[in-house]
């Protein structure tokens, strides 16, 4: 797939579904670079590349999540008009949800299944963090460090301050303005993945994902914190492979 929207992917002749991987706020598709060797060839792997990072660094991020999602769906008809599935982590789940709605409107399709990882439903997206919407770069950096999203050492890291902090800030500004689009429930299965020591999300809100589909909604818990899969992606890729092998029926 020759599209500016994807990077570090892999396609297979025997694949029967396109698997899109949506990164977290401030994230890049390179976080999924190891996945293509761990996922089975039943899926083409497409890590999503948002504007304003990596090969798209010169492009501005849209003002709203809906604009981002509409562009992604409209510019990739070959993906969204066929069989596709989604893994989306943290705030990436809200981007993925709006992309699904855009694809449904444009092509009449829904994903075969949706994995939401470390993610509260869109109705709660960044609800507890809206006080940061007008934060200065210094205040935002303090939040990232105190919340465990970045190490104290980044204060003295020129590469982080000049490259990554603006990306993270831009993503959060877009997400702070997000209000979910009202829509009927989907029909696909939803799988909820999370780390057992995740301190970022509220587990009590995760059951609300059931309201987003008329299909099944099941949970699988992994060892680790909010970014449980970044150090070792093998366990989560094994679970995705089971879902692929069982046609979306695996329940972890």
Secondary structure in CASP SS format (residue, H / E / C, confidence):
PFRMAT SS
TARGET T0000
AUTHOR 0000-0000-0000
METHOD secondary structure of the structure
MODEL  1
X C 1.00
X C 1.00
X C 1.00
X C 1.00
X C 1.00
X E 1.00
X E 1.00
X E 1.00
X E 1.00
X E 1.00
X C 1.00
X C 1.00
X C 1.00
X C 1.00
X C 1.00
X C 1.00
X E 1.00
X E 1.00
X E 1.00
X E 1.00
X E 1.00
X E 1.00
X C 1.00
X C 1.00
X C 1.00
X C 1.00
X C 1.00
X C 1.00
X H 1.00
X H 1.00
X H 1.00
X H 1.00
X C 1.00
X C 1.00
X H 1.00
X H 1.00
X H 1.00
X H 1.00
X C 1.00
X C 1.00
X C 1.00
X C 1.00
X E 1.00
X E 1.00
X E 1.00
X E 1.00
X E 1.00
X E 1.00
X C 1.00
X C 1.00
X C 1.00
X C 1.00
X C 1.00
X H 1.00
X H 1.00
X H 1.00
X C 1.00
X C 1.00
X C 1.00
X C 1.00
X C 1.00
X C 1.00
X C 1.00
X C 1.00
X H 1.00
X H 1.00
X H 1.00
X H 1.00
X H 1.00
X H 1.00
X H 1.00
X H 1.00
X H 1.00
X H 1.00
X C 1.00
X C 1.00
X H 1.00
X H 1.00
X H 1.00
X H 1.00
X C 1.00
X C 1.00
X C 1.00
X E 1.00
X E 1.00
X E 1.00
X E 1.00
X E 1.00
X E 1.00
X C 1.00
X C 1.00
X H 1.00
X H 1.00
X H 1.00
X H 1.00
X H 1.00
X H 1.00
X H 1.00
X H 1.00
X H 1.00
X H 1.00
X H 1.00
X H 1.00
X H 1.00
X H 1.00
X H 1.00
X H 1.00
X C 1.00
X C 1.00
X C 1.00
X C 1.00
X C 1.00
X E 1.00
X E 1.00
X E 1.00
X E 1.00
X E 1.00
X C 1.00
X C 1.00
X C 1.00
X C 1.00
X H 1.00
X H 1.00
X H 1.00
X C 1.00
X C 1.00
X H 1.00
X H 1.00
X H 1.00
X H 1.00
X H 1.00
X H 1.00
X C 1.00
X C 1.00
X C 1.00
X C 1.00
X H 1.00
X H 1.00
X H 1.00
X H 1.00
X H 1.00
X H 1.00
X H 1.00
X H 1.00
X H 1.00
X H 1.00
X C 1.00
X C 1.00
X C 1.00
X C 1.00
X C 1.00
X H 1.00
X H 1.00
X H 1.00
X H 1.00
X H 1.00
X C 1.00
X H 1.00
X H 1.00
X H 1.00
X H 1.00
X H 1.00
X H 1.00
X H 1.00
X H 1.00
X H 1.00
X H 1.00
X H 1.00
X H 1.00
X H 1.00
X H 1.00
X H 1.00
X H 1.00
X H 1.00
X H 1.00
X H 1.00
X C 1.00
X C 1.00
X C 1.00
X C 1.00
X C 1.00
X C 1.00
X C 1.00
X C 1.00
X C 1.00
X E 1.00
X C 1.00
X C 1.00
X E 1.00
X E 1.00
X E 1.00
X E 1.00
X E 1.00
X E 1.00
X E 1.00
X C 1.00
X C 1.00
X C 1.00
X C 1.00
X C 1.00
X C 1.00
X C 1.00
X H 1.00
X H 1.00
X H 1.00
X H 1.00
X H 1.00
X H 1.00
X H 1.00
X H 1.00
X H 1.00
X H 1.00
X E 1.00
X C 1.00
X C 1.00
X C 1.00
X E 1.00
X E 1.00
X E 1.00
X E 1.00
X E 1.00
X E 1.00
X C 1.00
X C 1.00
X C 1.00
X C 1.00
X C 1.00
X C 1.00
X C 1.00
X C 1.00
X C 1.00
X C 1.00
X C 1.00
X H 1.00
X H 1.00
X H 1.00
X H 1.00
X H 1.00
X H 1.00
X H 1.00
X H 1.00
X H 1.00
X H 1.00
X H 1.00
X H 1.00
X C 1.00
X C 1.00
X C 1.00
X C 1.00
X C 1.00
X C 1.00
X C 1.00
END
